[in-house]
Structures are given as C-alpha cells and as structure tokens.
Amino acid sequence: MKLVWTIAAFGSLAWYVLLTGYVAVRGAKDIRAMLARLSSRKENRT
C-alpha cells in the first residue's frame, strides 16, 4: 500500500511541475507578444 501512495505522490508532483512549467512558458510568450504589440503601436504614433 505504501508503494501506491508513493507512486501517487510522485505522479502528482510531476503533474504539478509540468503544468506549472507549461503555464510559465505560455505566459512568457504572451507577455513578449503584448510588449511587441505595444512597442510597434508606440513606433507607429511617432
């Protein structure tokens, strides 16, 4: 029974780490895209 809980714990930890990494990468891409759009909009005004 201890083995089952150990596998469940490590599986949950791995899922959390992967999901957090995925969200961080997607968020960084979104922020870069937003900054690029703001930058291009600023350049078009001048």
N, C-alpha and C positions, 0 to 999 in steps of 0.2 A: 504493500500500500504506500510505503514511503517513496518508492520509485515513481509511482503515478503522480504524486504531489510534486516531486522534484521535476519531472518532465513538464507538468502543467505550469509550474513556476517559471522555468526557463523558457518555455514556449510563450508565455505571457510577456515576459521581459523582452524577448526577441521581437515579438509583435509590436510592443510599445516603442522600442528603439527604431525599428524600421519605419513605423508610421510617423514618429517624430522627425526622423531624418527626411522623409518624403515631404512632409509639410514644410520643413525648413527650406528645402531646396526650391519647392514651388513658390514659397513666399519670397525668397530672394529673387527669383526670376520675375515675379510680379512687380516687386519694388523697383528693379532695374528698368523694366518696361515703363513703369509710371514715370520714373525720373527722366528717361529718354524722351517720353512724350512731352513732359513739362519743359525740358530743355529745348526741344525743337519748336515748341509753341512760343517760347521766350525769344528764340532767334528770329522767328517769323514776324514778330511785332516790331523789331527794330529796323 
